[in-house]
């Protein structure tokens, strides 16, 4: 059985590169969506290890999808554009419901992410404070993913246009410094008398 021909590995390289900021954006979004405090000995405690594993697993899904698209896109000559478009779509999908996830997360952590009452001197995070920061971080990382995907696609367009114009003609050689038949002692400048006499 023959392997399908690989047109270019650029889509996979771009997809792997864009999967990094996409993963961290997804991790922030997944934390807002799934993280919850639980009761331990009558008091609120941090999230359980099983929920933490769910957060990390959910955060990996968009990046794995993007890398999978990158693998499939290597079979097309213009697959790089497919990988870039997939990165943009996934970045938008990951951050599409951040407002609702942040609101629900704040309800699940009524004392704030640090689970310490506001009147306690050791309190550092009030209710909703961590959620606002996580939301902005997720949006920022998603915007970086979209911007990098756009730059990669723009570079690909510029390289394609340059390829279609054909090879760049070589630079013509410089003229010789000394004309044929003249002595090598010819000076390249003439001294002028400032008083008008030679």
C-alpha positions in Angstrom: 0.0 0.0 0.0 1.5 3.3 -1.1 1.6 6.3 1.2 -0.3 9.4 -0.1 2.0 12.0 -1.6 2.9 14.8 0.8 2.6 18.1 -1.0 4.2 20.2 1.8 4.9 19.9 5.5 4.3 23.7 6.1 0.6 23.2 7.2 1.7 20.8 9.9 4.5 23.1 11.1 2.2 26.1 11.2 -0.5 24.1 13.0 1.9 22.8 15.6 3.2 26.4 16.2 -0.3 27.8 16.5 -1.4 25.0 18.8 0.7 26.4 21.6 -1.1 29.7 22.2 -4.4 28.0 21.4 -3.8 25.4 24.1 -3.2 28.1 26.8 -6.2 30.0 25.7 -8.2 26.8 25.9 -6.7 26.0 29.4 -8.0 29.4 30.7 -11.4 28.9 29.2 -11.6 25.3 30.5 -10.7 26.4 34.0 -13.6 28.9 33.9 -16.0 26.3 32.5 -15.2 23.3 34.7 -13.3 24.3 37.8 -15.4 24.1 41.0 -14.8 24.2 44.7 -15.8 21.2 46.8 -16.7 20.8 50.5 -14.1 19.2 52.7 -14.8 18.8 56.5 -17.6 21.4 56.2 -15.4 24.1 54.5 -14.8 25.0 50.8 -11.7 23.5 49.3 -10.0 23.7 45.9 -10.9 21.7 42.9 -10.4 17.9 43.0 -7.8 16.1 41.0 -10.4 14.5 38.8 -11.8 17.9 37.8 -8.3 19.1 37.3 -7.7 16.3 34.9 -10.9 17.1 33.0 -9.8 20.7 32.6 -6.4 19.7 31.1 -8.0 17.1 28.8 -10.6 19.6 27.6 -7.8 22.2 27.0 -5.9 19.7 24.8 -8.8 19.0 22.5 -8.7 22.2 20.3 -4.9 21.9 19.9 -5.2 18.2 18.9 -7.9 19.1 16.4 -5.7 21.8 14.9 -2.7 19.4 14.6 -5.0 16.8 13.0 -6.1 19.4 10.4 -2.4 20.3 9.8 -1.6 16.6 9.1 -4.5 16.3 6.6 -3.6 19.7 5.1 -0.1 18.4 4.1 -1.8 16.5 1.3 -2.9 19.8 -0.5 -0.7 22.3 -2.1 -2.5 25.2 -0.4 -3.1 23.3 2.8 -1.4 26.0 4.8 -4.4 28.3 4.4 -6.6 25.5 5.7 -4.5 25.2 8.8 -4.5 28.9 9.4 -8.3 29.1 8.9 -8.8 26.2 11.4 -6.6 28.0 14.0 -8.8 31.1 13.7 -12.0 29.1 13.9 -10.9 27.2 16.9 -9.6 30.3 18.7 -13.0 31.9 18.2 -14.8 28.8 19.3 -12.7 28.4 22.5 -13.5 32.0 23.6 -17.1 32.2 22.4 -18.8 31.6 25.8 -16.3 33.2 28.2 -18.7 35.7 29.7 -21.1 32.9 30.8 -18.3 30.6 32.0 -16.8 33.5 34.1 -20.2 34.3 35.6 -20.7 30.6 36.6 -17.2 30.3 37.9 -17.7 33.3 40.2 -20.9 31.6 41.6 -19.0 28.4 42.3 -16.3 30.4 44.2 -18.3 32.8 46.3 -15.2 33.8 48.4 -13.0 34.3 45.4 -10.5 31.9 43.8 -8.4 31.8 46.9 -11.5 30.7 49.0 -10.6 33.3 51.7 -13.2 35.8 53.0 -12.8 39.4 51.9 -12.4 40.6 55.5 -9.5 38.2 56.2 -6.1 39.9 56.1 -4.6 37.0 54.0 -7.2 37.5 51.2 -5.8 38.4 47.8 -8.6 37.6 45.4 -12.1 38.9 45.8 -15.1 37.3 44.1 -15.0 37.7 40.3 -11.4 39.1 40.3 -9.7 35.9 39.1 -12.4 35.3 36.6 -11.9 38.7 35.0 -8.2 38.1 34.7 -8.6 34.6 33.3 -11.1 35.9 30.8 -8.8 38.6 29.6 -5.9 36.2 29.4 -7.9 33.7 27.3 -9.0 36.5 24.9 -5.4 37.8 24.6 -4.0 34.4 23.8 -6.9 33.8 21.3 -6.1 37.1 19.6 -2.4 36.2 19.4 -3.4 32.9 17.8 -5.5 34.7 15.2 -2.8 37.3 14.5 -0.1 34.7 14.1 -2.3 32.6 11.7 -3.1 35.8 9.7 0.7 36.6 9.4 1.5 33.0 8.3 -1.2 33.2 5.6 0.0 36.6 4.5 3.6 35.3 4.2 2.4 32.3 2.2 0.5 34.7 -0.2 3.5 36.9 -0.7 5.7 33.8 -1.4 3.2 32.5 -3.9 3.0 35.8 -5.7 6.8 36.0 -5.9 6.9 32.4 -7.2 4.3 33.2 -10.0 6.4 36.2 -11.1 9.2 33.9 -11.9 12.9 34.0 -10.8 14.4 37.4 -10.0 16.8 38.4 -12.8 20.4 38.5 -11.8 22.0 41.9 -11.1 23.8 43.2 -14.1 27.6 43.4 -13.6 29.2 46.7 -12.6 31.0 48.7 -15.4 34.7 48.3 -15.3 36.6 51.0 -13.3 39.0 51.7 -16.2 38.1 51.8 -19.8 40.0 49.6 -22.3 43.1 51.1 -23.8 43.6 53.6 -21.1 46.5 53.6 -18.7 46.0 52.2 -15.2 47.4 55.5 -13.9 44.3 57.5 -15.0 43.0 59.4 -12.0 39.3 59.2 -11.2 39.2 62.9 -10.2 40.6 66.2 -11.5 42.0 68.9 -9.2 40.5 72.3 -9.8 42.3 75.4 -8.8 40.1 77.5 -6.6 41.4 80.7 -8.2 40.4 79.7 -11.7 43.9 78.9 -13.0 45.5 75.6 -13.7 
